[in-house]
Amino acid sequence: MVRGRREWTEAKYERYIKEGRGRGSGKHYKPWLTIQDVPSKGRASRTPGWKTNRVHHFFSDHEKRLFYLFEWSDIVTDIREQFPLDNLDLATG
């Protein structure tokens, strides 16, 4: 059962920007993609973060394991998953 269209359109891109996805820091960061946005045949997970005080969205066990390393590192102060690399100016907002 398909819950909606999964195609990328200009309207979807603009809606994501308007929603503030890919922006913020700490508990105010909104990931560009969430596990509801992408169909998966593997394991996706939502994991609470201590440093950021928000739920993180991961599309693989590898992402989640790396998150745990960052979570326990004293050097890391903020964790932003599913960050939009093609539009780095979103990081400033």
C-alpha positions in Angstrom: 0.0 0.0 0.0 1.5 3.3 -1.1 0.9 6.2 1.3 1.8 9.0 -1.1 3.9 10.0 -4.0 7.6 9.5 -3.5 8.8 11.5 -6.5 10.9 14.6 -6.0 9.3 17.7 -7.4 10.1 21.4 -7.2 7.0 21.8 -5.1 8.2 19.2 -2.6 11.6 20.8 -2.5 10.1 24.2 -1.8 7.8 22.7 0.9 10.8 21.1 2.7 12.6 24.4 2.7 9.5 26.2 4.0 9.2 23.6 6.8 12.7 24.4 7.8 14.2 21.0 7.0 17.9 20.8 7.1 18.1 23.9 9.4 18.6 24.6 13.0 20.9 23.1 15.6 20.6 21.0 18.7 17.0 20.2 19.6 15.7 22.7 17.0 17.4 20.9 14.0 15.0 19.2 11.5 16.5 16.5 9.3 16.1 17.0 5.5 14.7 13.5 5.3 12.8 11.4 7.9 12.2 7.7 7.9 8.6 8.4 6.8 9.8 10.2 3.6 11.8 7.3 2.1 10.6 3.8 1.5 12.9 1.2 3.0 13.5 -2.5 2.5 16.0 -2.5 5.3 16.0 -1.3 8.9 15.3 2.3 9.7 15.2 3.7 13.2 14.4 6.7 15.3 16.7 7.1 18.3 16.6 9.6 21.1 19.7 11.7 21.5 21.1 12.9 24.8 23.2 15.7 23.4 20.5 17.2 21.2 17.5 16.3 23.2 15.5 15.2 20.1 14.8 12.1 18.0 17.3 11.2 15.3 16.3 9.5 12.0 18.6 6.8 10.6 18.2 4.7 7.4 20.7 2.0 8.4 22.4 0.3 11.3 25.7 1.9 10.2 24.3 5.4 10.6 23.0 4.5 14.1 26.3 3.0 15.2 28.1 6.1 14.1 25.6 8.2 16.0 26.4 6.2 19.2 30.1 7.0 18.7 29.3 10.7 18.3 26.9 10.7 21.2 29.6 9.4 23.6 32.4 11.6 22.2 33.4 14.6 24.3 34.5 16.5 21.2 31.1 16.4 19.4 28.6 19.0 20.6 25.9 18.7 17.9 24.7 15.9 15.7 22.8 16.6 12.4 21.7 13.6 10.4 20.2 13.6 6.9 21.9 17.0 6.2 21.3 18.4 2.7 24.8 18.5 1.1 23.7 20.1 -2.1 22.5 23.3 -0.3 25.0 24.1 2.4 23.6 27.6 2.9 20.8 25.9 4.8 23.3 25.2 7.7 23.4 28.9 8.7 19.6 29.1 9.4 
